Amino acid sequence: MDYKFPKDLKYTKTHEWVLLKENIATIGITDYAQHQLGDIVYVEVPDIGMVFERESNAGEIESVKAVGEIIMPLSGEIIEVNTDLVNEPELVNSSPFENGWIIKIKISHPDEIKDLIPVEEYIKVVESEEQ
Amino acid sequence: MELKKTPFYGIHVKLGAKMVPFSGFSMPVQYQSIMEEHEAVRRNAGIFDISHMGEFLLVGEDVFDFLQYVMINDLNLLEVSKGQYSCMCYDNGTVVDDLVYYEETPTRFRMIVNAGNVDKDFKWLNEHIGKFDVKITNLSTKRCRLAFQGPKSDELLQDLVDADLSKIERFYFSHTTLKGVPIFIARTGYTGERGFEISFENQYAKKVWDYLYNTGATPAGLGARNTLRLEACYSLYGHEISDEITPVEAGLFWLVKPKKGIDYIGKEVLLKQKQEGTDRILVGLNLLEKGVIRDNYSIFFNEEKIGFVTSGSYSPTLKKTIGLGLVSKEHSEVDTEIKIEIRNKRLKGKIVEIPFYRNV
């Protein structure tokens, strides 16, 4: 299977991607993750202002067949959610790294950034799951 | 335990299907997209590998009487060349399996059973043969099965088979050939569309698949099979019916026949339930808020738990969340407002008429 793995992003073993810009992180799920879920029909996002610890569950992604969780890659406060997903949840399928982004957070513990994994390592995670 | 493979396994993998374990088999849940496969069946035609299901041949002088004893439906409604949907029940009325049997001759019946129940059914049937003159052969792994379903299924299939398909009415079948391959073909299905189910020897698997595939029909996986059957409100064993749920509770009361003078397993309980009603009953569900309901979610009326979701999914045809649920009778009226608990949140829903969709 050929999945997209943008090089400028950081990743988690639970298949989220993170785009870092100063103390703001944009978060979504990877191409591999959307492919595993299949046709996405509903994305449940948290409210703006909510504060989450790293690795806590910040939302759900429902596909026709399954439900996936959005696991927070970093601790922080929700400052924006992708409201396009309300009417077009399939953006997560068609454009997981761009139009299908899910939440933006203000990072509260910058020291956690070093625990995110680089693209080479994430590719290995996917390869091992594929087997 | 190693997963079993149907004769089409290699084809599925080559087509890029996502394979999942299902009833002990490695089966395609989807090839590209459940939504697209679902749409293809509603608009054109789809091919399903249903070789994981079981196939038995029952032969003997007493087959008819034997089936009258173990099945709840009435075989007097059957004739040669016709099939019948029925349930096999326990004494308490709950379900061993739901299945279809086809009368090939008065002493020879073909039976198609659920994948997960093949061994249980084979054992159950044999345990109840007693004095009946019946021999049961399990053909499940010698033969394979495909479903060819959709509004265009007749015209796409007609050029390939020797039988005149327009002469095969719903639930009837024929033994004919498909480009020289001997096949059993029945006008039955599980999608809510017109279509056929075909059975033939394993050695012809690739040949038959290729002919069907080259008609332009879309291979469809278990994901679409489930959304299609849920829209059409066909029961799925282990969900709407099971060894804890009776056919009457599941709304299949029309299967329970009086069969005067014939003693059949489950008769007493089921006829009583049919006459007096049951405490819980299967209903259709819509979710009025955004979300998707799934199997086993709890259903509430005000603060009281009144039942659970037996099957739930997003409906590709209706573009909204639908489901079936078993609820207490007093809250089963259409339009009753209910709540369904999704991950500790209770979302508004409504009891609605079923089926959601059928085009047969």
Interface residues (C-beta under 8 A of the other chain):
Chain A: M1 G38 D39 V41 Y42 E44 E60 E62 S63 V64 K65 V67 V86
Chain B: G16 K18 V29 Q30 S33 I34 M35 G223 N226 T227 K290 G291 V292 R294 S313 Y314 P316 R343
